Amino acid sequence: MKGKMIIHREFTIGAVDKRLYGSFIEHLGRAVYNGIYEPGHPKAGGDGFRKDVIDLVRELDVPVIRYPGGNFVSGFNWEDGVGPVDARPVRMDLTWMTLESNKVGLRKCSEIT
């Protein structure tokens, strides 16, 4: 049995929602700590997020960035990432066998400067 496909770039069935092309951030290497989040860095805002990195990510025009993402989600407990930063528990991340400080936590986008 043979099939035939005809593709024409002007033919569309419907628009593709740009949110389909979103991304995620995962605790792999320096992606989070010493990546987007680095308190004390000269280019970090008062909340510890690096403005230079956030500006570069904005240039990518990624419509949605999900946090947490990747394998980090498998052991993530959202309750560990809320409340005063100094009161958050440090947990062993069993996927990467590293200690997770939960300093980034969960915030509304409007809280990130």
N, C-alpha and C positions, 0 to 999 in steps of 0.2 A: 504494500500500500504506500503510495506516495502522496505527499502533501504539497501544497503550493501556497506561498505567502507573497502578497503584494504590499509593499510599503511605499507610502507617499507622504512626504513630510507636511503637506498641506492638509491632510485628512486627520481630523481629531474627533474623538468621541466626547471628550470633556477636558476641562482644565485639571492639571495636577496640583493639588494643594502643596505649597512650598514647604509646609511643616513636615512633609514626608522626608525632607532632606535634613533633618535635625541631627544632632550629635549628642555625645555624653562625655562626662568627665569621670575618670576613674583614678583611684589611688595606685598608680603604677609608676614606679620611678619617681621623677620629680614633678609629675603633672600637677599635683595639688600642693603639697608642702614643698617650699622652695621653687614653686612654679607659679601658679596663679595666686597662691597665698604665702606671703613671706613678711610677717610683721617685722618692723625694724629696717626693712630695705628702703633706701632713699626714694624709691618710686612707689612705695606702698601707701595707700590711704590710711586713714585712722582705724579702719576695720581690718587692716592687714592684707587686703587684696592689692596686688600690683596693678597699678593703672596702666603701665606700659603693656603688660600682657593682655589686659582686658581690651585695650585699644586695638591690639593686633587681632584678637579674636573677633572683635566687631567688624574689622575689615573683611573678614571671611564671609560676612553676611549670613551666618548660620541662624536660621529662624528660631530654633528651639535647642537649648542645651539642657540636658537632663542630668541632675545630680541627685543621688549618686548613680553611677552607671557601671557597666561591666561586671566583672567578678566581685567587685567590692560589695555589690548589692546582696550577695548571698549571705553575708554575715552582718549586714548593717541593721542596726536597731535605731529607728528615727528618734526615739526617746533619749538616746545617748548624746544627740547633737543639738539639744535645745537647752535653754536656761543659761545661767552665768557660765562663761567659758571655764573659769577656774574650778567650777563645781562638777564639770562633766567627767564621767569615768574614762579611764584609759583601759582599752580592751585589746586582747590579742586578735589580730586579723588572721584567721586560720587559713585563708587562701594564700596570703603572701608571707605568713609567719613573721609579721612585724607588729609592733605596738601601734595601735590607733589612738591618738590623743583626743579625737573628736573636737579639736579646736575650730575646724571649719564649720561643722554643724550645718544646720538648716536655717536659712534666712530668706526673707522676701527679697526679690530683686531690687526693690526700692531701697532696701537697707544697705546695699553694696554701693559705695561711692566711687 
